[in-house]
Amino acid sequence: MAEPVRPSQGRIYFFLILTTVFWGGSFLFTKIGLREVAPPMFVFVRFTLAAVIMAAVFAGRLRTMDRGILQRGVIVGFALGLTNLSFVFGIQGTSISRAGVLNNLFVLFIPLITKLIWKDRIGRTNLAGIALAVPGIWLLATGGGAGFNRGDLLSTICALFIACHIITVSKVLRNDDVYLISMVQFATVAVMSGLAVLALPVPTPLPSSGALMAVVYCAVFPTVFCFTLQNSFQRYVTPTRAGLIYTLDPVWSLLAGFFVLGEHLDQREWLGCGLIFLAVIFPLTMRYFAERRLVAHYVDAPLTPDAP
């Protein structure tokens, strides 16, 4: 079979940046929806709808589902469930501006986790990023009226679970059908959040049309649509370049918080957010330039004749 034609660089970067816009929008719409819908119920409805959409669109692929895909999908889905449950409880307790920046700490958690479990080398640039993140979190903790509150803590824990999900995907998944894996992931999150709804019963009045639209947005765009775009286009760029693009997420959440919700940060909060953002982007930028130097070295290296 012929290999699929590689999209143009402009098309690749356009759709990856578009995913960050929709992911950034999920902070805004989640915050709006949580005004009327309890956090676990919000996750339950979002991922149930997403799983149903995936099952309807890719029904023809269900016949290739096997036990291995189901098991691996449940494992990565469990990590995704922890991510999304901590995400909604974090968003409920803090501003989307602060949550967006704190969620981006997953870039620094990944090398820490791989160091602890697989003894991987952290590297000086990652250590520098961690050194920048610590004072940034301290400035957030001492800035604003509430300081570093419960929502901020849960948003930081969410970053840890994001890192766990990314690592789990890279360590567990094989050459699986990405659409079936996504479907199983979504269904797993729906089951987890459904159990959370039963364990944490909170009276939920009939939501307004605005709250329902917020759930639908989060189910369709940052979930089904973005997972499809990510699976389709991220494979054409290096993880470092993808990571740099994904650092745009908190930019959109900051803009949405400021212009739509009227959120305002004081000077210490802005400085803290800036340090955390720099802590994330600095290691990625260093890796990006290291990749470019490595590519240039191999491109410019003279060809040597084969040994006799």
C-alpha positions as CSV (number, residue, x, y, z in Angstrom):
1,M,0.0,0.0,0.0
2,A,1.2,3.5,-0.8
3,E,2.2,5.6,2.2
4,P,0.0,8.7,2.9
5,V,1.2,11.9,1.4
6,R,2.9,14.1,4.0
7,P,1.0,17.4,4.6
8,S,2.8,20.6,4.1
9,Q,4.7,22.2,7.0
10,G,2.2,25.1,7.1
11,R,-0.8,22.7,7.3
12,I,0.9,20.7,10.1
13,Y,1.6,23.7,12.2
14,F,-1.8,25.3,11.5
15,F,-3.7,22.3,12.8
16,L,-1.5,21.8,15.8
17,I,-1.8,25.4,16.8
18,L,-5.6,25.1,16.2
19,T,-5.7,22.3,18.8
20,T,-4.1,24.6,21.4
21,V,-6.9,27.2,20.7
22,F,-9.6,24.6,21.3
23,W,-7.7,23.3,24.4
24,G,-7.4,26.8,25.7
25,G,-11.1,27.3,25.1
26,S,-11.8,24.3,27.2
27,F,-10.6,26.2,30.3
28,L,-13.2,28.9,29.6
29,F,-16.1,26.6,28.8
30,T,-15.4,24.3,31.7
31,K,-15.4,27.3,34.1
32,I,-18.8,28.4,32.6
33,G,-20.3,24.9,32.8
34,L,-19.1,24.3,36.4
35,R,-21.2,27.2,37.5
36,E,-24.2,24.9,37.2
37,V,-22.9,21.4,36.8
38,A,-21.0,19.5,39.5
39,P,-17.3,18.7,38.4
40,P,-17.7,14.9,38.2
41,M,-21.0,15.2,36.4
42,F,-19.4,17.6,33.9
43,V,-16.6,15.1,33.1
44,F,-19.2,12.2,32.9
45,V,-21.4,13.9,30.4
46,R,-18.4,15.3,28.4
47,F,-16.7,11.9,27.9
48,T,-19.9,9.9,27.5
49,L,-20.8,12.1,24.7
50,A,-17.3,11.9,23.2
51,A,-17.3,8.1,23.4
52,V,-20.7,7.9,21.7
53,I,-19.5,10.2,18.9
54,M,-16.4,8.2,18.4
55,A,-18.4,4.9,18.3
56,A,-20.9,6.4,15.8
57,V,-18.2,7.8,13.5
58,F,-15.8,4.9,13.6
59,A,-18.4,2.1,14.0
60,G,-16.7,0.2,11.1
61,R,-13.5,-0.2,13.1
62,L,-15.2,-1.9,16.1
63,R,-14.8,-5.3,14.5
64,T,-11.1,-5.0,14.8
65,M,-11.3,-4.4,18.6
66,D,-9.4,-7.1,20.5
67,R,-8.5,-7.7,24.2
68,G,-5.1,-6.0,23.8
69,I,-6.5,-2.8,22.5
70,L,-9.1,-2.8,25.2
71,Q,-6.6,-3.4,28.0
72,R,-4.2,-0.8,26.7
73,G,-7.0,1.7,26.2
74,V,-8.2,1.2,29.7
75,I,-4.7,1.8,31.2
76,V,-4.1,5.1,29.3
77,G,-7.8,6.0,29.9
78,F,-7.3,5.6,33.7
79,A,-4.5,8.2,33.5
80,L,-6.7,10.4,31.4
81,G,-9.5,10.1,33.9
82,L,-7.3,11.2,36.8
83,T,-6.2,14.1,34.6
84,N,-9.7,15.3,33.8
85,L,-11.1,14.9,37.3
86,S,-8.3,16.9,38.8
87,F,-8.7,19.4,36.0
88,V,-12.3,20.2,36.7
89,F,-11.9,20.4,40.5
90,G,-8.8,22.6,40.0
91,I,-10.7,24.9,37.6
92,Q,-13.6,25.2,40.0
93,G,-11.3,26.5,42.7
94,T,-9.1,29.0,40.9
95,S,-9.0,31.3,37.9
96,I,-8.5,29.8,34.4
97,S,-5.5,32.1,34.0
98,R,-3.6,30.5,36.9
99,A,-4.9,27.0,36.1
100,G,-3.7,27.2,32.5
101,V,-0.1,28.2,33.6
102,L,0.0,25.6,36.3
103,N,-1.2,22.8,34.0
104,N,1.7,23.5,31.8
105,L,4.1,22.2,34.5
106,F,3.6,18.8,33.0
107,V,6.7,19.5,30.8
108,L,8.8,19.5,33.9
109,F,7.1,16.6,35.7
110,I,7.9,14.2,32.8
111,P,11.7,14.2,33.3
112,L,11.2,13.9,37.1
113,I,8.9,10.9,36.7
114,T,11.2,9.1,34.2
115,K,14.1,9.8,36.5
116,L,12.4,8.3,39.5
117,I,11.0,5.2,37.7
118,W,13.4,4.5,34.9
119,K,16.5,6.3,36.2
120,D,16.6,8.6,33.1
121,R,18.9,11.6,33.2
122,I,17.1,14.8,34.0
123,G,19.5,17.2,32.2
124,R,20.7,20.6,33.1
125,T,18.0,22.5,31.1
126,N,15.2,20.6,32.9
127,L,16.9,21.4,36.2
128,A,17.1,25.0,35.2
129,G,13.4,24.9,34.3
130,I,12.5,23.4,37.7
131,A,14.6,26.1,39.4
132,L,12.6,28.8,37.6
133,A,9.3,27.1,38.4
134,V,9.8,27.0,42.1
135,P,9.9,30.8,42.6
136,G,7.1,31.2,40.1
137,I,4.8,29.0,42.2
138,W,5.9,30.9,45.3
139,L,5.0,34.2,43.7
140,L,1.6,32.8,42.8
141,A,1.2,31.5,46.4
142,T,1.9,34.9,47.8
143,G,0.0,36.9,45.2
144,G,-3.6,37.6,44.7
145,G,-6.2,37.7,47.4
146,A,-6.4,34.0,48.2
147,G,-2.7,33.0,47.6
148,F,-2.0,29.4,46.5
149,N,-5.4,27.9,47.1
150,R,-6.9,24.5,46.8
151,G,-7.7,25.0,43.1
152,D,-4.1,25.9,42.4
153,L,-2.9,22.8,44.2
154,L,-5.3,20.6,42.2
155,S,-4.2,22.3,39.0
156,T,-0.6,21.4,39.8
157,I,-1.6,17.8,40.6
158,C,-3.4,17.8,37.3
159,A,-0.1,18.7,35.6
160,L,1.4,15.7,37.3
161,F,-1.4,13.5,35.9
162,I,-1.0,15.0,32.4
163,A,2.7,14.0,32.6
164,C,1.6,10.5,33.7
165,H,-0.8,10.2,30.8
166,I,1.8,11.2,28.3
167,I,4.3,8.8,29.7
168,T,1.7,6.0,29.8
169,V,0.8,6.6,26.2
170,S,4.4,6.3,25.1
171,K,5.2,3.3,27.3
172,V,1.9,1.3,26.9
173,L,0.5,1.8,23.5
174,R,1.8,-0.1,20.5
175,N,0.9,0.1,16.8
176,D,-2.8,0.3,17.8
177,D,-5.7,1.9,15.9
178,V,-5.6,5.4,17.4
179,Y,-9.4,5.9,17.0
180,L,-10.2,2.7,18.9
181,I,-7.7,3.6,21.6
182,S,-9.3,7.1,21.9
183,M,-12.8,5.5,22.1
184,V,-11.7,3.2,24.9
185,Q,-10.0,6.0,26.7
186,F,-13.1,8.2,26.5
187,A,-15.3,5.4,27.7
188,T,-12.9,4.6,30.6
189,V,-13.0,8.3,31.7
190,A,-16.8,8.2,31.5
191,V,-17.0,5.1,33.8
192,M,-14.5,6.7,36.3
193,S,-16.4,10.0,36.4
194,G,-19.7,8.1,36.7
195,L,-18.4,6.3,39.7
196,A,-17.3,9.7,41.1
197,V,-20.8,11.0,40.6
198,L,-22.2,8.1,42.6
199,A,-19.6,8.5,45.3
200,L,-19.9,12.3,45.6
201,P,-23.7,12.9,45.1
202,V,-24.2,16.6,44.6
203,P,-27.7,17.9,43.7
204,T,-27.5,19.3,40.2
205,P,-30.3,21.5,39.0
206,L,-31.4,21.3,35.4
207,P,-28.6,23.1,33.6
208,S,-29.3,26.1,31.3
209,S,-28.6,26.1,27.6
210,G,-25.3,27.9,28.2
211,A,-24.1,25.2,30.5
212,L,-25.2,22.4,28.1
213,M,-23.4,24.2,25.3
214,A,-20.2,24.3,27.4
215,V,-20.3,20.6,27.9
216,V,-21.0,19.9,24.2
217,Y,-18.1,22.2,23.3
218,C,-15.7,20.3,25.6
219,A,-16.9,16.9,24.3
220,V,-16.6,17.8,20.6
221,F,-13.7,20.2,20.2
222,P,-11.0,19.7,22.9
223,T,-11.8,16.0,23.1
224,V,-12.9,14.3,19.8
225,F,-11.7,17.0,17.4
226,C,-8.4,17.7,19.1
227,F,-7.5,14.1,19.7
228,T,-8.1,13.4,16.0
229,L,-6.0,16.4,14.9
230,Q,-3.2,15.5,17.3
231,N,-3.1,11.9,16.2
232,S,-3.1,13.0,12.5
233,F,-0.5,15.7,12.6
234,Q,1.8,15.4,15.6
235,R,3.6,12.4,14.1
236,Y,5.1,14.7,11.5
237,V,7.0,16.9,14.0
238,T,9.5,16.1,16.8
239,P,8.2,15.9,20.4
240,T,10.2,19.1,21.1
241,R,8.5,21.2,18.4
242,A,5.1,19.8,19.5
243,G,5.8,20.7,23.1
244,L,6.7,24.3,22.0
245,I,3.4,24.6,20.1
246,Y,1.5,23.2,23.1
247,T,2.9,25.9,25.4
248,L,0.4,28.2,23.7
249,D,-2.4,26.6,25.8
250,P,-2.0,28.9,28.8
251,V,-1.8,31.9,26.5
252,W,-5.3,31.3,25.2
253,S,-6.6,30.6,28.7
254,L,-5.0,33.9,30.0
255,L,-6.6,35.8,27.1
256,A,-10.0,34.1,27.7
257,G,-9.9,34.8,31.4
258,F,-9.0,38.5,30.9
259,F,-11.4,39.4,28.0
260,V,-14.4,37.1,28.7
261,L,-14.4,36.5,32.5
262,G,-12.8,39.7,33.5
263,E,-10.0,38.0,35.5
264,H,-7.2,40.2,36.6
265,L,-3.8,39.2,38.0
266,D,-1.7,41.4,40.3
267,Q,2.0,42.1,39.7
268,R,3.2,39.1,41.7
269,E,0.8,36.8,39.9
270,W,1.9,38.0,36.5
271,L,5.6,37.6,37.5
272,G,4.9,34.1,38.9
273,C,3.0,33.1,35.7
274,G,5.9,34.5,33.6
275,L,8.5,32.5,35.5
276,I,6.4,29.3,35.2
277,F,5.9,29.9,31.5
278,L,9.7,30.6,31.1
279,A,10.4,27.4,33.1
280,V,8.4,25.4,30.6
281,I,9.6,27.0,27.4
282,F,13.3,27.3,28.3
283,P,14.0,23.5,28.3
284,L,11.9,23.0,25.2
285,T,13.7,25.8,23.4
286,M,17.1,24.4,24.3
287,R,16.1,21.0,23.0
288,Y,14.8,22.6,19.8
289,F,18.2,24.3,19.1
290,A,20.0,21.1,20.0
291,E,17.9,19.2,17.5
292,R,18.7,21.8,14.8
293,R,22.4,21.6,15.5
294,L,22.3,17.8,15.3
295,V,20.4,17.8,12.0
296,A,22.8,20.4,10.6
297,H,25.8,18.3,11.7
298,Y,24.6,15.2,9.8
299,V,23.5,17.2,6.8
300,D,26.9,19.0,6.5
301,A,29.0,16.0,7.5
302,P,31.2,14.9,4.5
303,L,30.5,11.4,3.1
304,T,33.2,8.9,3.9
305,P,33.9,5.9,1.6
306,D,32.9,2.5,2.8
307,A,35.6,0.5,4.5
308,P,37.1,-2.2,2.4
